[in-house]
Amino acid sequence: MGFVPSQDVDPILYSKPYYVGSGAPAADRPYALLVEALARTGYVGVCKIAVRRVD
């Protein structure tokens, strides 16, 4: 959905965080650049996800 300064995110929302990573070797470099840019700026990515469990 977007990127916001980390201090703008209420800590209660960290109760169940999800982490993402690159899905293929070709995505490793762009993902590393994104991680570095977010670390340097102090921003975090905010998104909406749907998690489904199939039993």
N, C-alpha and C positions, 0 to 999 in steps of 0.2 A: 504494500500500500504506500510505503514511503520510508523516509529516513528522518529521524528526529534526534535531538541531543539526548544523551543517555540520562541526564538529570531530569528530563521531562517525563520519563516513564516511572509510574508509581511502582515502588519495590514489591507491592503485593502481587503485581502481574508476573513476577519472577517465580511464583510458587510452583509453576510447572512449565519451565522453559523447554523449547525445542531447538535443537541446533541443526544447521545444514552444512553440507560439504559438497565438494565437486562430485558429480556423478560419473565422470569419465576422465581418463587421462588428459584429453584435449581441453578439459575445463579447469585443470589444476592451476594454470598460470592466471587466467582471468579471476578465478576465485581468490587466489593469493593476493592479487592486486586489490580486490574489493575488501578483503580482511584488513590489509595494510591501510587503505584509505579510511576505513571506519575507525581503526585504532588511532590514527593520527588526528582525526577530526573530533573524536569523542561521540560520534553518532552511532545509533543502532538502527537496524532494519525492523520495521513493523509490518507484519503480514497477517492475513487471514488464512486459516487452514481448516480442512475438514478431515478428521481422522475417523476411519471406519475399521471396525474389527470384525472379521469373519471367523466364526467358530466352526 
